[in-house]
């Protein structure tokens, strides 16, 4: 067992020994964070798990769970005269029902990559005769800065700065997964970044109502190993709790300032998740007080009826029903260079991680 890539091989060795000692019954743990997915694949953590323990990748990549309807809507904005669409770069190649933003840009639409919503705000300031639509994609991690940018646009009276909110919130999606008979999750490796914002309490129902152990952990391979070991200990002890292994980054109460910012600008709404469907209350729509910056209110568009990509099994991958290499298209037409589905597009997508860091992508 080669642990030379670990920052502290000695600690990793001890954690693996402890994990093997307590993992006696078959169980499936699911990570719910794209950064965890990459760390697990990059450091070969699946290869050193006890035979009784299976690691599944869940819907932890915000780009991947963005529905075709949301992508189609973003593309419709770009087709309107006088509209500049701004987006994070990893959204460009994600296929919608009929095309992608990358293809639409090549066809002449004004679609620009930005690294922050503040970049989009500056574009709006520099182009007063255009409406600038920022495509707001992400979980609770990105929502506070986007909310703050909407507030700044209002203060600056930049009415041409608009946001299409395709945000999603994590906890209630986990309720759907834990009720999925096709998966049978025995524990959740909870997302570090999201939990930095929302803290511990929003996940409590998983332990209290469903007896599912949960651990919030960090992203170093030793962090992930510690989180998995803590989950395995809960299972062995017959406990179901929500624990924090990532105490240097996550407080039990989360970040109250960030939470308040989200709640001030956004309100919950239903949201469509790729592969899972419509989940009540897991979206964030812009409150009426900030409606002047809501792209859907200012530029009402109707995207064409959505359709799924033929042969793509991203939805089943995101639910943990199949592993990426079990998709019929994986490495057979669908690669990071030529992605067919969103799980291969994003650097945090489970298919891309499997392709880059496991033998399945090299076979």
N, C-alpha and C positions, 0 to 999 in steps of 0.2 A: 504494500500500500504506500504509494508515493504522496506524501503530504508536504513536499518541499515548496509548493506554491502557496501554502498557508502562511499568514503573518506569524502565527505561533503554533508550529507543528506539535509541540508538547501538549498544549491545551487541547488541540484537536484530537490527539491520540487518546487522551483521557475521556473526552466527551464521547468518542466512538465506542470506547470500552463500556462506558456507563449505558449508552444507548443499547448496545447488544445485550447487556445484562437485564434490562427491563423489558425489552421487546420480545415477548413470548407468544403473543396472539396476533393473528393477521389484522392489520388496520391500515386505513388509507388517510393520509394527511394531505390537505390541499393548501398550497401557497396562493395568496390573493394579492400579489404585487408583481408587476413586471420586472422590477429590479431584483426581487428574490428569484424569479424564474431564470434570469440571466446568471445570477451568482451560482445557483444550484447546477445549471448546465455547464458553466465555464469551469467550475472547480470539481466537476465529476461527483457531486454529492450523491446522486442516485446510485452510483456504482459501489458506494461504501455503506449503503443502508443495509440493515439486517434483512434477511429474506422475508420476514414477516411484515415488513413495512414498505408501503408503496407511496411515492410522492406524486401527486397530481398537480397540474397547473390549472388555475382557475381564471376568472375574468379580471385579471389584474392589470391589463394593458388598456388604457383609456381609448387609444386609437382603435384597437381591435374590437371593442364592444360598441363603438359608434355604428349605428344602424345605417343601412343603405338609404333609408328615408332622410336621415340627417345629412348624409353626404350629397344626396340628390338635391336637397334644399340649398345647401351651400353652393352647388353648381348653378342652380337657378338664379341665385343672387348675382353670380358672376356674369350671367347672360343679360342682365338688365342694363340699359344704357346709363352711362354716367356713374356706374358702381365699380369701386375697387374692392376686391375681396382680399383680406389678409388672413394668414393662417400659419400655424406652426409647420415646420418643414416636413415632419413625418406624416402629415395628412395628405400631402400632395399626390402620392402614388396610390393611396387607398382607393380601391375600385368602388364606385357606386353601382347602381343598377345597369347603367349604360356606358358610362365614361368615368374619368377621374379628373380631379382638378389639374393635374399635370397635363393631361391631354387637352383640357379646355384652355389652359394657358398657351399651349403650343398652337391652338386654333385661333388665338387672338384675344381671349378674355384677359382682363387686367387682374391677375391673381399674384399676390406678392407674399413671399415668405418673411415672417417676422420672428424675432426671438422673445418678444414680450408684448403684451397688449399696449404697453407704453409706446412701442415702436409704431403700432397702428394708430395710436392717438396723434403722434407726430405727423404721420402721413395725412391724417384728416386735417390737421392744422395747415399743412403745406398745400393741400388740394381742396380749398373751400368750395369749389364748384362741383365736387364729386361727393357722393355718399361713400363712406368707407366702412365696410362690414368686417368686423373681426369675428372669426369662427371660434367660439369658446368651447373647447373640448377639454375634458379632464375630470378628475374626481375632486374631493374636498381640498386637495393640495393646491390646485390652480385657481379655485373659485375666489379666494380672498383678494388676490392681486387684480383679478378681472373686475370684481366688485369695486375695488378702490379706484380703478381706472374709469369706470362708469361715473363714479362720484366726481372725479377730477374733470371729466368731460362736461358734466353738468355745471360745475363751478366755472369752467372756462367758456361756457355757452357754445361749445362745439357740437351743434346739433347734427352735424354731418358724420359724427362718430357713432356707429351702431354696433351692437353685439348680437350675434345669433347664439343663444345659449343652448348648447347640446351637452351641458354638464350632467354628470351622474354622481349619486351618492352611494357609498358601498354597503353599509350594514344590511339594509333590507334585501339586497340582492343575495346575500348569504342565506337569508331565510328561504329563498326559493331553492337554492342549491342544496340545503340540508334536507329539504322536503323531496328532493329528486330521487326516486327509487332506483334510477339507473346508475347512481354514483355512490351512495352510501358512505358519506364522509365521516371519518372518525375523529377529526380534529382539524382546526384551521391554524395555519401560520399567517397571522394577520399582518396587514401592510404597515410598514414603519412610517412612510411619508404621510399617508392619510391619517394615521393615528397621532402623529405629531400635532395635527389640527384638532381632531375630534376627541382624542383621549380614549379612555377605556369603557366608559359607561354605555355608549351606543351598541356595543357588542354583547352586553350582559345577557340579553335574552337567549343567546345561543347556548350558554351554559345553563341558565335557569329554566328555560322552556324545553330545550332539546337535549340537554345533558351532553353537549359537544364541547370538549376541551378547546381552549383558545390560548394562543401565546402571541404577543406582539414582539417582533424581534427586528434586529438591524440587518445589514446587508453584507458585512464581511462574512466569509465562509464559516468562521468560528461562531459569529452571531447566529447564523442560520442553524448550525449544528446544536448550539445551546437551546434554541427555540424548539427544535425537533425533540431533543432529549427531554425538555420540560413537558412537552406534550405527551411523550411516551410515559413519563413518570405519572402524569395525571391518569392516563389510561390504566397503568399497572395498579395504581392506588384506588381506582374506582372513583376518582374525583372529576368534576367538571367545573372549571374556573376560567376566568379571563386573567391571565398573568402578563406582566411586562418584563421581557428579558432585555429590552432596549431602553433602559432607564436613563442613559446619557442623552437620549433624543426625545423620549416620550414621557410626559407627565400624565398622571391618571386623569386630570381635568382637561388635558389637551391645551389648546391655545385660546383662551376666552376672547381675546381681542380679535383674532381671525374669525372665530365662530360668529361674533357679533357683527362683523363686517359682512359675512355671507348672509346672515339673517336680515340685515338692514336692506340690502339691495335685491336679494332673491327670495322667492318663496317656493315651497315644494310643488312639484307637479308630477304627473305620470311620465315615464320615460321608456322608450323602446331600447332594449339591449340586444345586440346581435347574438343569436343562438339561444337566447333565453326568452325573449318576447317583451311584452309590456309589463312593467313592474310599477305598481302604484307608489307614488310619493318618492321616487328615486331620481327625479329630475329637478332642475332648478330653473325656474322662469323668472324673468325680470319683473319686479313689482311695478304696479301701475304708476307709482310716484316717479319712477325712472323710465316710463314708457317711451319718452322721446328718444331714448337710446336703444330701444328694442327693435332689432331689424325686422322681425316678423310684423310688428305693428306699423312700422313706417313704410316697409316695402313688402306688402303681402304677395307672396309667390306660392304657386301650386306646383310641386314637383310631379313628374309623371309617376304612374303606379310603380311601386318598387318591385324588383325581381331579384332572386338570389343568383349567385354565380354557379353555373352548372358544374357539378362535381366537387365544389369546395366544401370541406367539412369543418370550417373554422368554428361554426356554432357548437359542434360536438366537442371540439378541442377546448373551447372556452368553458364548457360545462364540466369538463373532466371525464366525459364519457369515453373518449378515445385519447391516446397519446398522439402527438403530432405526426410521428412517422407511420402511424396507422392510417392516416388520410391517403386516399388513392392518388392524390396529386403531389404529395410531399416528395421533393427531389426528383419528381418525374414531370417536369414542366413548370412546377412552382418552386422557385428559388429566390433568395434575396435580390438577385440581379433581375429576375423576371417574375415578380410575385403575382400570383393569381388571387390570393386571399389576404385579408388584412393582417392575419397572424404571422405572415411571412414578410409583410411590409415594414412594420415597426421594429426598431432595434430591441424593444422590450417584448415583442410578440413571442409566444412560446415556440411557434414553428421556426422562426428565425434563430432563436436560441438553440434549439435542437440541431438545426442545420449547421450552425457555426461551430458548435462545441461538442457534438457527439459523433460517434461513428456512423450513425444513421445518415448524416448529411454527406459523408464521404464514401459511402458504399455505392 
